Amino acid sequence: MDLSWINRILIPNTYVRLLAQEFGDLAQITSGTGIAPDALAGYAQPVTVEQHLRCIRNVLPLRESPDWHLQWGRRMAENFHGAVSLAWLTAPTLGEGLDTFIHYMPSRIPYLEWSGRVQGDFFRCEVKPLIDLGPVSHMLIEVPLIVMHEYVRVMRHGPATAARLELAYPCPLEPAVYARWFDCPVSFDRAGNALLIPLAWRSIANVDFDPGAWKGALARCETQCQRGDDQHLLTRIRRLLIDALELQTPDAQPTLAQVAAQMHVSPRTLIRRLRALDTNFQQLCDNLLKTRARELLDNPVQRVQDIATRLGYTDAASFRKAFRRWFGTTPAEFRDSRHAGNAP
Protein backbone atom coordinates (compact mmCIF):
# COMPACT_ATOMS: atom_id res chain seq x y z
CA MET A 1 0.00 0.00 0.00
CA ASP A 2 1.34 3.43 -0.97
CA LEU A 3 1.58 5.51 2.21
CA SER A 4 3.77 8.29 0.81
CA TRP A 5 0.91 10.74 1.41
CA ILE A 6 1.85 10.62 5.10
CA ASN A 7 4.88 12.77 4.28
CA ARG A 8 2.55 15.69 3.49
CA ILE A 9 0.53 15.59 6.70
CA LEU A 10 0.85 18.73 8.80
CA ILE A 11 1.93 18.15 12.41
CA PRO A 12 2.84 20.42 15.36
CA ASN A 13 6.25 22.08 15.05
CA THR A 14 7.10 21.34 18.71
CA TYR A 15 9.87 18.85 18.05
CA VAL A 16 11.48 20.94 15.32
CA ARG A 17 11.64 23.96 17.62
CA LEU A 18 13.12 21.76 20.35
CA LEU A 19 15.87 20.74 17.94
CA ALA A 20 16.65 24.43 17.45
CA GLN A 21 17.00 24.88 21.22
CA GLU A 22 19.08 21.72 21.52
CA PHE A 23 21.63 22.34 18.79
CA GLY A 24 21.49 26.01 17.80
CA ASP A 25 22.81 25.54 14.24
CA LEU A 26 19.61 26.71 12.57
CA ALA A 27 21.01 26.66 9.04
CA GLN A 28 22.00 22.99 9.39
CA ILE A 29 18.69 22.02 11.00
CA THR A 30 16.55 23.67 8.32
CA SER A 31 18.68 22.71 5.30
CA GLY A 32 16.44 21.47 2.49
CA THR A 33 13.19 22.05 4.38
CA GLY A 34 12.10 25.39 2.92
CA ILE A 35 12.04 26.90 6.42
CA ALA A 36 14.17 30.03 6.85
CA PRO A 37 16.83 29.47 9.55
CA ASP A 38 16.16 32.80 11.27
CA ALA A 39 12.44 31.98 11.47
CA LEU A 40 12.86 28.62 13.19
CA ALA A 41 13.22 29.70 16.82
CA GLY A 42 9.80 31.36 16.82
CA TYR A 43 8.24 29.29 14.05
CA ALA A 44 4.48 29.30 14.53
CA GLN A 45 3.33 27.21 11.56
CA PRO A 46 2.81 23.45 11.55
CA VAL A 47 5.32 21.47 9.50
CA THR A 48 4.88 18.55 7.16
CA VAL A 49 6.06 15.11 8.21
CA GLU A 50 8.64 15.38 5.44
CA GLN A 51 10.04 18.63 6.91
CA HIS A 52 9.97 17.13 10.41
CA LEU A 53 11.96 14.07 9.31
CA ARG A 54 14.41 16.16 7.29
CA CYS A 55 15.19 18.31 10.35
CA ILE A 56 15.88 15.20 12.43
CA ARG A 57 18.18 13.79 9.75
CA ASN A 58 19.93 17.15 9.58
CA VAL A 59 20.96 17.02 13.24
CA LEU A 60 22.81 13.70 12.91
CA PRO A 61 26.19 15.42 12.32
CA LEU A 62 25.51 17.76 15.27
CA ARG A 63 25.09 15.05 17.91
CA GLU A 64 27.79 14.75 20.56
CA SER A 65 27.00 11.06 21.08
CA PRO A 66 25.07 8.35 19.15
CA ASP A 67 22.67 7.88 22.07
CA TRP A 68 21.61 11.53 22.03
CA HIS A 69 18.06 10.53 21.07
CA LEU A 70 17.72 8.42 24.24
CA GLN A 71 18.85 11.33 26.39
CA TRP A 72 16.39 13.57 24.55
CA GLY A 73 13.56 11.05 24.93
CA ARG A 74 14.12 10.73 28.67
CA ARG A 75 14.01 14.49 29.10
CA MET A 76 10.77 14.67 27.11
CA ALA A 77 9.11 11.80 28.95
CA GLU A 78 6.70 13.91 30.98
CA ASN A 79 6.49 17.00 28.78
CA PHE A 80 6.21 18.38 25.26
CA HIS A 81 3.30 16.19 24.15
CA GLY A 82 0.62 18.81 24.70
CA ALA A 83 -2.70 17.58 26.06
CA VAL A 84 -1.46 13.98 25.85
CA SER A 85 1.11 14.70 28.58
CA LEU A 86 -1.52 16.17 30.88
CA ALA A 87 -3.88 13.26 30.20
CA TRP A 88 -1.46 10.46 31.01
CA LEU A 89 -0.05 12.26 34.06
CA THR A 90 -3.56 12.62 35.55
CA ALA A 91 -4.92 9.21 34.45
CA PRO A 92 -6.49 6.95 37.11
CA THR A 93 -4.07 4.05 36.54
CA LEU A 94 -0.82 3.25 34.80
CA GLY A 95 -2.70 1.19 32.21
CA GLU A 96 -5.13 3.96 31.35
CA GLY A 97 -2.22 6.35 31.03
CA LEU A 98 -0.46 4.07 28.54
CA ASP A 99 -3.73 3.56 26.64
CA THR A 100 -4.10 7.33 26.35
CA PHE A 101 -0.58 7.75 25.01
CA ILE A 102 -0.97 4.96 22.46
CA HIS A 103 -4.38 6.19 21.31
CA TYR A 104 -3.63 9.89 20.87
CA MET A 105 0.02 10.07 19.82
CA PRO A 106 -0.68 9.21 16.15
CA SER A 107 -2.23 12.68 15.77
CA ARG A 108 1.19 14.11 16.67
CA ILE A 109 3.45 11.45 15.15
CA PRO A 110 1.47 9.93 12.24
CA TYR A 111 4.39 8.09 10.64
CA LEU A 112 4.31 5.46 13.41
CA GLU A 113 1.57 2.91 13.99
CA TRP A 114 0.80 2.55 17.70
CA SER A 115 -0.87 -0.42 19.34
CA GLY A 116 -1.38 -2.01 22.76
CA ARG A 117 -2.48 -5.59 23.45
CA VAL A 118 -2.28 -8.38 25.99
CA GLN A 119 0.41 -10.97 25.28
CA GLY A 120 0.30 -13.76 27.85
CA ASP A 121 1.16 -12.26 31.22
CA PHE A 122 2.40 -9.04 29.62
CA PHE A 123 0.92 -5.94 28.04
CA ARG A 124 2.64 -5.10 24.76
CA CYS A 125 3.09 -1.42 23.76
CA GLU A 126 4.23 -1.54 20.12
CA VAL A 127 5.33 1.04 17.56
CA LYS A 128 5.80 0.33 13.87
CA PRO A 129 7.04 2.68 11.10
CA LEU A 130 4.46 3.27 8.37
CA ILE A 131 6.96 4.80 5.93
CA ASP A 132 10.68 4.50 5.31
CA LEU A 133 12.35 6.63 8.00
CA GLY A 134 15.85 6.17 6.61
CA PRO A 135 18.91 6.65 8.84
CA VAL A 136 16.85 7.98 11.75
CA SER A 137 14.52 4.96 11.87
CA HIS A 138 15.90 3.37 15.05
CA MET A 139 16.00 6.77 16.78
CA LEU A 140 12.35 7.53 16.04
CA ILE A 141 11.29 4.07 17.19
CA GLU A 142 13.32 4.17 20.41
CA VAL A 143 12.24 7.66 21.55
CA PRO A 144 8.56 6.77 22.18
CA LEU A 145 9.64 3.47 23.75
CA ILE A 146 11.92 5.20 26.25
CA VAL A 147 9.19 7.76 26.93
CA MET A 148 6.81 4.92 27.86
CA HIS A 149 9.60 3.21 29.83
CA GLU A 150 10.12 6.37 31.89
CA TYR A 151 6.38 6.75 32.43
CA VAL A 152 6.20 3.22 33.83
CA ARG A 153 9.13 3.92 36.17
CA VAL A 154 7.51 7.11 37.46
CA MET A 155 4.06 5.58 37.97
CA ARG A 156 5.54 2.57 39.80
CA HIS A 157 8.04 4.67 41.77
CA GLY A 158 10.80 2.20 41.01
CA PRO A 159 12.81 0.35 38.36
CA ALA A 160 11.13 -1.52 35.53
CA THR A 161 13.38 -4.59 35.67
CA ALA A 162 10.46 -7.02 35.20
CA ALA A 163 9.60 -5.41 31.86
CA ARG A 164 11.42 -6.05 28.58
CA LEU A 165 12.17 -4.20 25.37
CA GLU A 166 12.07 -5.87 21.95
CA LEU A 167 13.42 -4.25 18.77
CA ALA A 168 13.00 -5.55 15.23
CA TYR A 169 16.46 -4.60 13.92
CA PRO A 170 20.09 -5.52 14.68
CA CYS A 171 21.67 -3.61 17.56
CA PRO A 172 22.73 -0.22 16.08
CA LEU A 173 24.81 0.81 19.14
CA GLU A 174 26.89 -0.97 21.75
CA PRO A 175 24.62 -3.14 23.95
CA ALA A 176 26.02 -1.34 27.01
CA VAL A 177 24.41 1.89 25.73
CA TYR A 178 20.94 0.40 26.02
CA ALA A 179 21.76 -1.01 29.46
CA ARG A 180 22.46 2.57 30.61
CA TRP A 181 19.07 3.87 29.49
CA PHE A 182 16.69 0.96 30.08
CA ASP A 183 16.20 -0.88 33.39
CA CYS A 184 14.85 -3.91 31.59
CA PRO A 185 16.41 -6.49 29.23
CA VAL A 186 16.73 -5.32 25.61
CA SER A 187 16.71 -7.78 22.70
CA PHE A 188 17.14 -7.23 18.96
CA ASP A 189 16.06 -8.90 15.70
CA ARG A 190 12.64 -9.59 17.18
CA ALA A 191 9.23 -9.66 15.48
CA GLY A 192 8.42 -6.04 16.34
CA ASN A 193 9.36 -2.94 18.35
CA ALA A 194 7.68 -3.00 21.74
CA LEU A 195 7.89 -2.35 25.45
CA LEU A 196 6.33 -5.25 27.37
CA ILE A 197 5.27 -4.74 30.97
CA PRO A 198 3.76 -7.26 33.40
CA LEU A 199 0.00 -7.19 32.90
CA ALA A 200 -0.56 -6.65 36.64
CA TRP A 201 1.17 -3.27 36.43
CA ARG A 202 -1.71 -1.82 34.44
CA SER A 203 -3.86 -1.63 37.59
CA ILE A 204 -1.30 0.41 39.56
CA ALA A 205 -3.09 3.53 40.82
CA ASN A 206 -1.76 6.96 39.90
CA VAL A 207 -1.29 8.98 43.11
CA ASP A 208 -1.64 12.16 41.03
CA PHE A 209 -5.02 11.17 39.58
CA ASP A 210 -7.17 14.28 39.18
CA PRO A 211 -10.69 13.58 37.83
CA GLY A 212 -11.25 17.13 36.62
CA ALA A 213 -7.86 17.49 34.94
CA TRP A 214 -8.15 13.99 33.46
CA LYS A 215 -11.56 14.70 31.93
CA GLY A 216 -10.47 18.07 30.57
CA ALA A 217 -7.26 16.66 29.11
CA LEU A 218 -9.14 13.85 27.36
CA ALA A 219 -11.50 16.40 25.82
CA ARG A 220 -8.53 18.37 24.50
CA CYS A 221 -6.96 15.18 23.16
CA GLU A 222 -10.17 14.34 21.32
CA THR A 223 -10.28 17.79 19.74
CA GLN A 224 -6.66 17.58 18.62
CA CYS A 225 -7.13 14.04 17.36
CA GLN A 226 -10.13 15.10 15.28
CA ARG A 227 -8.11 17.92 13.74
CA GLY A 228 -5.38 15.44 12.91
CA ASP A 229 -7.86 13.02 11.34
CA ASP A 230 -9.33 15.85 9.28
CA GLN A 231 -5.88 16.85 8.05
CA HIS A 232 -5.04 13.23 7.20
CA LEU A 233 -8.26 12.93 5.20
CA LEU A 234 -7.71 16.09 3.14
CA THR A 235 -4.02 15.33 2.60
CA ARG A 236 -4.72 11.84 1.34
CA ILE A 237 -7.50 12.93 -1.00
CA ARG A 238 -5.27 15.64 -2.48
CA ARG A 239 -2.48 13.12 -2.90
CA LEU A 240 -4.76 10.68 -4.73
CA LEU A 241 -5.96 13.46 -7.03
CA ILE A 242 -2.41 14.65 -7.74
CA ASP A 243 -1.23 11.11 -8.45
CA ALA A 244 -4.13 10.65 -10.86
CA LEU A 245 -3.29 13.87 -12.71
CA GLU A 246 0.32 12.80 -13.10
CA LEU A 247 -0.86 9.78 -15.11
CA GLN A 248 -1.76 12.25 -17.90
CA THR A 249 -4.54 10.13 -19.37
CA PRO A 250 -7.98 11.28 -20.60
CA ASP A 251 -9.60 9.64 -17.57
CA ALA A 252 -7.03 11.01 -15.12
CA GLN A 253 -9.54 12.73 -12.82
CA PRO A 254 -10.96 10.04 -10.51
CA THR A 255 -14.56 9.99 -9.38
CA LEU A 256 -15.69 10.32 -5.78
CA ALA A 257 -16.56 6.61 -5.77
CA GLN A 258 -13.06 5.68 -6.96
CA VAL A 259 -11.39 7.85 -4.30
CA ALA A 260 -13.68 6.48 -1.59
CA ALA A 261 -12.79 2.92 -2.65
CA GLN A 262 -9.07 3.67 -2.42
CA MET A 263 -9.62 5.07 1.08
CA HIS A 264 -11.71 2.02 2.08
CA VAL A 265 -14.82 4.05 2.96
CA SER A 266 -18.21 4.34 1.29
CA PRO A 267 -18.94 7.37 -0.94
CA ARG A 268 -21.65 8.42 1.54
CA THR A 269 -19.13 8.37 4.42
CA LEU A 270 -16.64 10.41 2.42
CA ILE A 271 -19.33 12.98 1.53
CA ARG A 272 -20.34 13.25 5.18
CA ARG A 273 -16.78 13.70 6.45
CA LEU A 274 -16.02 16.36 3.84
CA ARG A 275 -19.26 18.17 4.64
CA ALA A 276 -18.19 18.31 8.29
CA LEU A 277 -15.04 20.12 7.10
CA ASP A 278 -17.17 22.63 5.18
CA THR A 279 -16.00 21.35 1.80
CA ASN A 280 -16.90 18.71 -0.79
CA PHE A 281 -15.20 16.47 -3.32
CA GLN A 282 -15.91 18.73 -6.29
CA GLN A 283 -14.43 21.72 -4.47
CA LEU A 284 -11.23 19.79 -3.73
CA CYS A 285 -11.00 18.72 -7.37
CA ASP A 286 -11.63 22.26 -8.61
CA ASN A 287 -9.02 23.75 -6.29
CA LEU A 288 -6.42 21.29 -7.48
CA LEU A 289 -7.30 21.75 -11.16
CA LYS A 290 -7.30 25.54 -10.80
CA THR A 291 -3.84 25.52 -9.25
CA ARG A 292 -2.45 23.09 -11.83
CA ALA A 293 -4.03 24.98 -14.74
CA ARG A 294 -2.38 28.22 -13.65
CA GLU A 295 0.97 26.50 -13.37
CA LEU A 296 0.73 24.92 -16.83
CA LEU A 297 -0.41 28.16 -18.47
CA ASP A 298 2.79 29.81 -17.26
CA ASN A 299 4.62 27.71 -19.84
CA PRO A 300 4.03 29.45 -23.21
CA VAL A 301 5.00 26.29 -25.10
CA GLN A 302 2.04 24.35 -23.69
CA ARG A 303 -1.02 24.49 -25.96
CA VAL A 304 -4.42 24.88 -24.33
CA GLN A 305 -5.48 21.56 -25.89
CA ASP A 306 -2.45 19.81 -24.33
CA ILE A 307 -3.21 21.36 -20.92
CA ALA A 308 -6.82 20.24 -21.16
CA THR A 309 -5.67 16.67 -21.84
CA ARG A 310 -3.19 16.72 -18.94
CA LEU A 311 -5.96 17.83 -16.61
CA GLY A 312 -8.26 15.02 -17.71
CA TYR A 313 -10.64 16.96 -19.97
CA THR A 314 -11.84 15.23 -23.13
CA ASP A 315 -11.59 18.42 -25.22
CA ALA A 316 -10.37 22.00 -25.00
CA ALA A 317 -13.91 23.39 -25.01
CA SER A 318 -14.76 21.63 -21.73
CA PHE A 319 -11.56 22.96 -20.19
CA ARG A 320 -12.29 26.51 -21.37
CA LYS A 321 -15.78 26.34 -19.87
CA ALA A 322 -14.40 25.19 -16.51
CA PHE A 323 -11.64 27.79 -16.63
CA ARG A 324 -14.10 30.61 -17.24
CA ARG A 325 -16.13 29.37 -14.26
CA TRP A 326 -13.01 29.47 -12.06
CA PHE A 327 -11.45 32.74 -13.18
CA GLY A 328 -14.08 34.59 -15.23
CA THR A 329 -11.84 34.57 -18.31
CA THR A 330 -10.52 32.18 -20.96
CA PRO A 331 -7.16 30.36 -20.71
CA ALA A 332 -5.74 32.46 -23.57
CA GLU A 333 -6.84 35.73 -21.97
CA PHE A 334 -5.50 34.54 -18.62
CA ARG A 335 -2.11 33.70 -20.18
CA ASP A 336 -1.91 37.11 -21.83
CA SER A 337 -2.80 38.87 -18.57
CA ARG A 338 -0.32 36.69 -16.69
CA HIS A 339 2.53 37.73 -18.91
CA ALA A 340 1.42 41.36 -18.57
CA GLY A 341 1.42 41.04 -14.76
CA ASN A 342 -2.35 41.39 -14.36
CA ALA A 343 -3.50 37.79 -13.93
CA PRO A 344 -6.09 37.02 -11.22
Residue pairs with C-beta under 8 A, 6 or more apart in sequence:
3 130
3 131
4 131
4 239
5 235
5 236
5 239
5 240
6 49
6 110
6 111
6 130
6 131
7 48
7 49
7 50
7 53
7 131
8 48
8 49
8 50
8 235
8 238
8 239
9 48
9 49
9 110
9 228
9 231
9 232
9 235
10 46
10 47
10 48
10 231
10 235
11 46
11 47
11 48
11 49
11 52
11 108
11 109
11 110
11 228
12 46
12 82
12 108
13 43
13 44
13 45
13 46
13 47
14 80
14 82
14 108
15 52
15 55
15 56
15 80
16 29
16 35
16 40
16 43
16 47
16 51
16 52
16 55
17 40
17 41
17 43
18 72
18 76
18 80
19 29
19 55
19 56
19 59
20 26
20 29
20 40
20 41
21 41
22 59
22 72
23 29
23 59
23 62
25 62
26 37
26 38
26 40
26 41
27 37
28 58
28 59
28 61
28 62
29 37
29 40
29 55
29 58
29 59
29 62
30 36
30 37
30 40
30 55
30 58
31 54
31 58
32 54
32 58
33 47
33 51
33 54
33 55
33 58
34 51
35 43
35 47
35 51
47 55
49 110
49 111
49 131
53 111
53 133
53 134
53 136
56 136
56 139
56 140
57 134
57 135
57 136
60 135
60 136
65 71
66 172
66 173
66 177
67 173
67 177
67 180
67 181
69 139
69 140
69 142
69 143
70 142
70 143
70 146
70 177
70 181
72 143
73 142
73 143
73 144
73 146
73 147
73 150
74 146
74 147
74 150
74 181
76 143
76 147
77 146
77 147
77 150
77 151
77 154
78 85
78 89
78 150
78 151
78 154
79 85
81 101
81 105
81 108
82 108
82 220
82 224
83 104
83 217
83 220
83 221
83 224
84 100
84 101
84 104
84 105
84 108
84 217
84 221
86 213
86 216
86 217
86 220
87 97
87 100
87 104
87 214
87 217
87 218
87 220
87 221
88 97
88 98
88 100
88 101
88 151
89 97
89 206
89 208
90 206
90 208
90 209
90 210
90 213
90 214
90 217
91 97
91 100
91 206
91 209
91 214
92 205
92 206
92 209
92 214
93 202
93 203
93 204
93 205
93 206
93 209
94 151
94 152
94 155
94 156
94 201
94 202
94 203
94 204
94 206
95 123
95 201
95 202
95 203
95 204
97 151
97 155
97 206
98 116
98 123
98 125
98 148
98 151
98 152
98 202
99 116
100 218
100 221
101 147
101 148
101 151
102 114
102 115
102 116
102 125
103 114
103 221
103 225
104 221
104 224
104 225
105 112
105 114
105 144
106 112
106 113
106 114
106 228
107 224
107 225
107 227
107 228
107 229
108 224
108 228
109 144
110 130
110 228
110 232
111 129
111 130
111 131
111 133
111 140
112 127
112 128
112 129
112 130
112 140
112 141
112 144
113 127
113 128
113 129
113 130
114 126
114 127
114 144
115 124
115 125
115 126
115 128
116 123
116 124
116 125
116 126
117 123
117 124
117 126
118 124
118 199
119 196
121 198
121 199
122 164
122 196
122 197
122 198
122 199
123 196
123 197
123 198
123 199
123 201
123 202
124 194
124 195
124 196
125 145
125 148
125 194
125 195
125 196
125 197
126 192
126 193
126 194
127 141
127 144
127 145
127 193
127 194
128 192
128 193
129 137
129 140
129 141
133 140
133 141
137 169
138 167
138 169
138 172
141 167
141 193
142 167
145 165
145 193
145 194
145 195
146 181
146 182
148 195
149 160
149 163
149 165
149 182
149 183
149 184
149 195
152 160
152 163
152 195
152 197
152 201
153 159
153 160
153 183
155 204
155 206
156 201
156 204
159 183
160 182
160 183
160 184
160 197
161 183
161 184
162 184
162 197
162 198
163 183
163 184
163 195
163 196
163 197
163 198
163 201
164 184
164 185
164 186
164 187
164 195
164 196
165 178
165 182
165 184
165 185
165 186
165 187
165 194
165 195
165 196
166 186
166 187
166 190
166 191
166 192
166 193
166 194
166 196
167 186
167 187
167 188
167 189
167 190
167 193
168 188
168 189
168 190
168 191
168 192
168 193
169 188
169 189
170 188
170 189
171 178
171 188
175 186
178 186
179 186
184 195
230 276
230 277
233 273
233 274
233 277
234 277
234 279
234 284
236 263
237 259
237 263
237 281
237 284
238 284
238 288
240 254
240 259
240 262
240 263
241 253
241 254
241 259
241 284
241 285
241 288
242 288
244 252
244 253
244 254
244 312
245 252
245 253
245 288
245 292
245 310
245 311
245 312
248 309
248 310
249 312
250 309
250 312
250 314
251 312
252 310
252 311
252 312
253 285
253 289
253 311
253 312
254 262
256 267
256 270
256 271
256 281
257 267
259 270
259 281
260 266
260 267
260 269
260 270
263 270
265 273
270 281
271 280
271 281
274 280
274 281
274 284
286 322
286 326
289 311
289 322
289 326
290 326
290 327
292 310
292 311
293 307
293 311
293 319
293 323
293 326
293 331
294 334
294 338
294 343
296 302
296 307
296 310
296 311
297 307
297 331
297 334
297 335
297 338
298 338
300 335
300 339
304 316
304 319
304 320
304 331
304 332
305 315
305 316
307 319
307 331
308 315
308 316
308 318
308 319
308 320
311 319
313 319
313 322
319 331
320 330
320 331
323 329
323 330
323 331
323 334
324 330
327 334
327 344
328 344
329 337
329 344
334 343
334 344
337 343
337 344
